[in-house]
């Protein structure tokens, strides 16, 4: 009996265990059903209340519209900037064209013969007059077309031989002449008045002949300073011309055609105190070991295709052979001081120039 009771107890425990697991399974099933019901309720609540989704879509649409408006504003600003830049370029184009089309007629006159010229002596800073016969010869040149008409500026070396030359070839221009010491000939120092035969055995002189840019005559001028004073003169002339052309483009008219009329530009003198005397090394002209090579473009007529209206301003410079040679070297491509031809005393040289990319160039002559 006891054994049966023990077995039945075990059996009862097993059954109870089975019953407990069944209850747990039922509880799980109930939990699943409850979870599914809750999920269904949540889904139905979302479907029945779509407002949050619409608000989100509305916000997204507003952001897209704002981005599009910003892009349009940026594009509009870029277009306006491009239009402004284009307008500025169009405004600058006429000014650039005017700069490229600047022209100048430069008339260079070397002074007439002096006694030292006749004797082939070095004549630089020594102030000698013209020979009497030279004045007569120069007076015969006064009817040259190059010396006729009006000039915007008239410059003359302040040395006597140049002043007398101007008076002989263009007496009507004396009143407006500007006498400038920067246009003096080179100072040959102690060699002034000497000729080649007297100096040819001098070693210092021979070195100067070979390298005038490195060697300076005793008590004379250095080449560097010679170039500096001539360049200073030309730079000033160029600045005044640019100012005049700018004024003309704004107000109209051609003032260089009115300077010789009564009441025009009065004669002026640039004193040596204002323009320091050149301390420039003179380069031998009449006694160079190798004669200078003449250039065919030293007298170039105005090209036929040059604009006839308005005519270019004209500048007359009465000066010395060394100054003319240096100006030719500065203004003629491929020409140096040593290859530029020194004009004969009393010779007239006409240069027709055009400014191109900031530099003056010779206007080519049609053949």
Secondary structure per residue as TSV (DSSP state, phi and psi in degrees):
chain	resnum	aa	ss	phi	psi
A	1	X	-	360.0	-45.0
A	2	X	H	-60.1	-39.3
A	3	X	H	-63.1	-40.0
A	4	X	H	-64.9	-40.3
A	5	X	H	-59.8	-39.6
A	6	X	H	-63.8	-40.5
A	7	X	H	-67.3	-41.6
A	8	X	H	-63.2	-33.3
A	9	X	H	-63.8	-42.3
A	10	X	H	-64.0	-41.7
A	11	X	H	-63.6	-39.7
A	12	X	H	-63.2	-41.9
A	13	X	H	-62.3	-39.0
A	14	X	H	-65.2	-41.5
A	15	X	H	-64.9	-40.7
A	16	X	H	-62.0	-38.9
A	17	X	H	-62.2	-39.0
A	18	X	H	-65.3	-41.6
A	19	X	H	-63.6	-38.8
A	20	X	H	-64.1	-42.7
A	21	X	H	-65.1	-35.5
A	22	X	H	-65.7	-40.6
A	23	X	H	-63.0	-39.6
A	24	X	H	-63.6	-41.6
A	25	X	H	-61.8	-39.9
A	26	X	H	-63.6	-41.8
A	27	X	H	-60.8	-40.7
A	28	X	H	-63.0	-43.0
A	29	X	H	-61.5	-39.8
A	30	X	H	-63.6	-41.3
A	31	X	H	-62.1	-40.4
A	32	X	H	-62.6	-44.3
A	33	X	H	-61.8	-40.9
A	34	X	H	-65.1	-40.4
A	35	X	H	-65.3	-42.1
A	36	X	H	-64.2	-41.3
A	37	X	H	-62.3	-42.7
A	38	X	H	-61.9	-43.8
A	39	X	H	-61.8	-40.7
A	40	X	H	-64.0	-41.2
A	41	X	H	-62.5	-41.8
A	42	X	H	-62.8	-45.1
A	43	X	H	-62.3	-41.9
A	44	X	H	-65.4	-33.4
A	45	X	H	-69.0	-37.3
A	46	X	H	-67.1	-43.2
A	47	X	H	-66.8	-35.3
A	48	X	H	-78.3	-12.4
A	49	X	-	-134.0	78.0
A	50	X	-	-83.2	5.8
A	51	X	H	-56.0	-46.6
A	52	X	H	-57.9	-38.3
A	53	X	H	-67.3	-41.3
A	54	X	H	-64.4	-40.5
A	55	X	H	-60.9	-40.6
A	56	X	H	-63.4	-46.1
A	57	X	H	-62.5	-38.4
A	58	X	H	-63.6	-42.8
A	59	X	H	-63.5	-42.8
A	60	X	H	-61.5	-40.9
A	61	X	H	-64.1	-40.0
A	62	X	H	-64.5	-39.6
A	63	X	H	-64.7	-40.5
A	64	X	H	-62.9	-43.9
A	65	X	H	-62.5	-41.4
A	66	X	H	-62.8	-41.8
A	67	X	H	-63.2	-41.2
A	68	X	H	-63.7	-41.0
A	69	X	H	-63.6	-41.6
A	70	X	H	-62.5	-42.9
A	71	X	H	-61.5	-42.0
A	72	X	H	-63.4	-40.9
A	73	X	H	-63.5	-42.3
A	74	X	H	-62.9	-45.0
A	75	X	H	-61.5	-39.9
A	76	X	H	-64.6	-42.1
A	77	X	H	-63.3	-41.2
A	78	X	H	-63.4	-41.8
A	79	X	H	-62.6	-41.9
A	80	X	H	-64.1	-41.2
A	81	X	H	-63.1	-42.2
A	82	X	H	-63.5	-40.3
A	83	X	H	-63.3	-41.5
A	84	X	H	-63.7	-43.5
A	85	X	H	-62.3	-40.2
A	86	X	H	-64.9	-41.1
A	87	X	H	-62.8	-41.8
A	88	X	H	-63.1	-41.3
A	89	X	H	-63.8	-40.4
A	90	X	H	-65.9	-35.0
A	91	X	H	-68.8	-33.8
A	92	X	H	-80.4	-23.9
A	93	X	H	-58.0	-47.5
A	94	X	H	-60.4	-36.1
A	95	X	H	-66.3	-41.4
A	96	X	H	-66.0	-40.8
A	97	X	H	-61.4	-38.5
A	98	X	H	-64.8	-39.8
A	99	X	H	-63.8	-40.6
A	100	X	H	-68.9	-25.7
A	101	X	T	-98.3	8.9
A	102	X	-	-64.4	131.1
A	103	X	E	-130.4	157.9
A	104	X	E	-150.5	135.1
A	105	X	E	-103.5	114.6
A	106	X	E	-107.3	118.9
A	107	X	E	-108.5	116.5
A	108	X	E	-108.7	130.8
A	109	X	E	-126.3	123.8
A	110	X	E	-86.3	141.8
A	111	X	-	-59.0	160.8
A	112	X	-	-76.2	-178.8
A	113	X	-	-68.0	139.9
A	114	X	-	-115.0	176.7
A	115	X	H	-63.1	-41.4
A	116	X	H	-69.6	-33.1
A	117	X	H	-61.6	-43.4
A	118	X	H	-61.8	-36.1
A	119	X	T	-92.3	4.2
A	120	X	T	57.2	46.3
A	121	X	-	-101.4	153.0
A	122	X	-	-68.2	123.7
A	123	X	-	-129.8	109.3
A	124	X	S	-120.3	-89.4
A	125	X	S	-85.9	-12.4
A	126	X	-	-64.8	130.9
A	127	X	-	-97.0	89.5
A	128	X	-	-104.9	150.8
A	129	X	-	-83.4	172.0
A	130	X	-	-74.9	156.6
A	131	X	-	-70.0	147.2
A	132	X	H	-54.5	-44.1
A	133	X	H	-66.2	-27.2
A	134	X	H	-67.0	-37.5
A	135	X	H	-62.1	-41.0
A	136	X	H	-65.1	-41.8
A	137	X	H	-63.9	-40.7
A	138	X	H	-67.9	-38.1
A	139	X	H	-59.9	-32.8
A	140	X	T	-69.3	-16.9
A	141	X	T	-88.7	-5.0
A	142	X	T	-65.9	-19.3
A	143	X	T	-92.4	9.9
A	144	X	-	-64.2	138.6
A	145	X	G	-56.3	-35.0
A	146	X	G	-63.9	-25.9
A	147	X	G	-97.1	-3.7
A	148	X	S	-87.3	175.7
A	149	X	S	77.8	-166.5
A	150	X	-	-101.6	154.2
A	151	X	-	-126.9	139.5
A	152	X	S	-69.8	-40.8
A	153	X	E	-139.0	146.1
A	154	X	E	-128.2	118.5
A	155	X	E	-116.4	147.7
A	156	X	E	-149.0	139.0
A	157	X	E	-58.8	145.1
A	158	X	S	-81.7	0.8
A	159	X	S	-77.3	151.1
A	160	X	H	-59.1	-41.5
A	161	X	H	-63.6	-30.3
A	162	X	H	-79.0	-39.2
A	163	X	H	-61.9	-41.8
A	164	X	H	-68.2	-33.2
A	165	X	H	-64.6	-45.7
A	166	X	H	-60.0	-43.1
A	167	X	H	-63.0	-29.6
A	168	X	H	-82.8	-42.6
A	169	X	H	-89.1	-27.9
A	170	X	-	-148.5	67.9
A	171	X	G	-61.5	-26.1
A	172	X	G	-72.6	-10.4
A	173	X	G	-101.5	-1.4
A	174	X	G	-61.7	-35.5
A	175	X	G	-64.0	-30.1
A	176	X	G	-101.9	4.7
A	177	X	E	-70.0	143.1
A	178	X	E	-110.5	115.1
A	179	X	E	-92.2	116.5
A	180	X	E	-123.6	122.8
A	181	X	G	-70.1	-15.4
A	182	X	G	-68.6	-15.3
A	183	X	G	-94.5	12.1
A	184	X	-	-69.9	156.5
A	185	X	-	-68.7	166.7
A	186	X	-	-65.0	144.9
A	187	X	B	-90.9	116.9
A	188	X	-	-89.4	7.3
A	189	X	G	62.1	-132.9
A	190	X	G	-71.0	-8.9
A	191	X	G	-88.2	0.2
A	192	X	T	-58.6	131.5
A	193	X	T	86.0	-5.8
A	194	X	-	-89.8	156.7
A	195	X	-	-112.2	177.2
A	196	X	H	-63.2	-40.0
A	197	X	H	-62.1	-33.4
A	198	X	H	-75.4	-22.6
A	199	X	H	-113.1	-9.7
A	200	X	T	-62.3	-23.9
A	201	X	T	-95.0	1.6
A	202	X	-	-81.6	119.7
A	203	X	H	-64.1	-39.0
A	204	X	H	-62.4	-43.1
A	205	X	H	-63.4	-42.3
A	206	X	H	-62.9	-39.7
A	207	X	H	-64.3	-39.0
A	208	X	H	-66.5	-39.6
A	209	X	H	-58.8	-43.2
A	210	X	H	-76.3	-36.7
A	211	X	-	-138.4	70.2
A	212	X	T	-65.5	-21.9
A	213	X	T	-76.5	-14.2
A	214	X	T	-111.1	-25.3
A	215	X	-	-115.0	137.1
A	216	X	-	-114.0	136.2
A	217	X	-	-61.8	149.8
A	218	X	T	-55.4	126.0
A	219	X	T	61.0	18.4
A	220	X	S	-101.1	-156.6
A	221	X	B	-108.5	150.3
A	222	X	-	-86.9	143.1
A	223	X	H	-57.1	-39.7
A	224	X	H	-59.1	-40.4
A	225	X	H	-75.4	-31.9
A	226	X	H	-60.3	-50.1
A	227	X	H	-60.7	-39.2
A	228	X	H	-63.5	-42.4
A	229	X	H	-73.1	-35.6
A	230	X	H	-68.8	-42.1
A	231	X	H	-63.5	-37.1
A	232	X	H	-63.9	-41.8
A	233	X	H	-61.0	-47.9
A	234	X	H	-65.9	-40.3
A	235	X	H	-60.0	-42.0
A	236	X	H	-64.9	-43.0
A	237	X	H	-60.2	-43.3
A	238	X	H	-65.2	-41.8
A	239	X	H	-63.1	-43.6
A	240	X	H	-64.9	-37.6
A	241	X	H	-66.0	-43.2
A	242	X	H	-62.1	-41.9
A	243	X	H	-63.3	-40.4
A	244	X	H	-66.0	-42.7
A	245	X	H	-67.7	-37.4
A	246	X	H	-64.0	-43.4
A	247	X	H	-63.2	-39.6
A	248	X	H	-66.6	-40.0
A	249	X	H	-65.8	-26.2
A	250	X	H	-85.5	-45.7
A	251	X	H	-102.1	-9.2
A	252	X	-	78.3	172.8
A	253	X	S	92.0	169.8
A	254	X	-	-132.9	84.2
A	255	X	G	-61.6	-22.8
A	256	X	G	-71.5	-9.3
A	257	X	G	-92.1	1.5
A	258	X	S	-118.4	0.6
A	259	X	T	-72.5	-22.8
A	260	X	T	-92.2	-3.1
A	261	X	S	-73.6	158.7
A	262	X	T	-55.9	136.5
A	263	X	T	85.1	5.8
A	264	X	S	-79.7	-151.2
A	265	X	-	-67.7	129.2
A	266	X	-	-84.4	152.6
A	267	X	-	-60.9	144.6
A	268	X	E	-135.0	152.3
A	269	X	E	-122.4	128.3
A	270	X	E	-94.7	101.6
A	271	X	-	-70.2	156.9
A	272	X	T	-63.0	-24.6
A	273	X	T	-67.4	-31.1
A	274	X	T	-85.4	-46.9
A	275	X	S	-103.6	106.8
A	276	X	-	-59.6	142.6
A	277	X	-	-59.7	145.1
A	278	X	-	-66.8	131.2
A	279	X	-	-105.4	50.4
A	280	X	B	-109.1	143.5
A	281	X	B	-74.7	116.2
A	282	X	-	-67.0	143.6
A	283	X	-	-104.9	133.0
A	284	X	-	-58.3	132.8
A	285	X	S	-107.1	-57.7
A	286	X	T	-77.8	-15.2
A	287	X	T	-121.4	28.6
A	288	X	-	-68.9	143.5
A	289	X	S	-61.2	-39.0
A	290	X	S	-114.3	124.3
A	291	X	-	-59.8	142.2
A	292	X	-	-64.5	146.1
A	293	X	-	-86.1	123.5
A	294	X	-	-68.8	149.3
A	295	X	-	-109.0	138.7
A	296	X	G	-72.5	-19.7
A	297	X	G	-95.5	14.6
A	298	X	G	-68.0	-20.9
A	299	X	S	-134.8	100.5
A	300	X	-	-116.0	121.7
A	301	X	-	-70.3	157.2
A	302	X	-	-62.7	130.9
A	303	X	-	-62.5	140.7
A	304	X	T	-60.5	-28.3
A	305	X	T	-85.1	4.2
A	306	X	S	-67.4	143.5
A	307	X	-	-61.8	121.5
A	308	X	-	-73.6	-17.0
A	309	X	S	-139.8	119.1
A	310	X	S	-82.8	156.0
A	311	X	-	-70.1	154.0
A	312	X	-	-68.9	150.7
A	313	X	E	-62.9	148.9
A	314	X	E	-115.3	138.5
A	315	X	E	-127.8	129.3
A	316	X	E	-108.0	130.9
A	317	X	E	-127.4	118.2
A	318	X	E	-103.7	116.6
A	319	X	E	-153.6	-152.9
A	320	X	-	-112.6	165.8
A	321	X	H	-59.9	-42.7
A	322	X	H	-64.5	-37.8
A	323	X	H	-66.7	-43.0
A	324	X	H	-63.4	-40.9
A	325	X	H	-63.3	-39.9
A	326	X	H	-68.2	-39.9
A	327	X	H	-63.1	-41.1
A	328	X	H	-59.9	-40.2
A	329	X	H	-66.3	-35.0
A	330	X	H	-73.7	-32.0
A	331	X	H	-105.7	-8.3
A	332	X	S	-116.4	119.7
A	333	X	T	-64.7	134.1
A	334	X	T	82.5	3.6
A	335	X	-	-111.5	136.6
A	336	X	-	-114.0	173.3
A	337	X	T	-58.7	-35.2
A	338	X	T	-78.1	-24.4
A	339	X	T	-98.9	-14.0
A	340	X	S	-71.3	138.3
A	341	X	-	-81.1	129.4
A	342	X	-	-76.5	122.5
A	343	X	-	-65.3	152.4
A	344	X	-	-69.9	154.9
A	345	X	T	-54.4	129.5
A	346	X	T	85.9	-3.6
A	347	X	-	-75.6	144.0
A	348	X	E	-107.3	130.0
A	349	X	E	-121.3	129.2
A	350	X	E	-112.4	125.2
A	351	X	E	-116.6	121.9
A	352	X	E	-100.3	118.2
A	353	X	E	-119.3	150.7
A	354	X	E	-133.7	136.5
A	355	X	E	-87.9	122.6
A	356	X	E	-134.2	118.2
A	357	X	T	56.0	42.5
A	358	X	T	83.3	-0.3
A	359	X	E	-127.6	143.1
A	360	X	E	-81.7	130.9
A	361	X	E	-127.0	154.0
A	362	X	E	-69.1	137.1
A	363	X	-	-75.7	121.8
A	364	X	-	-62.8	143.9
A	365	X	-	-95.3	127.2
A	366	X	-	-70.9	138.1
A	367	X	-	-88.2	360.0
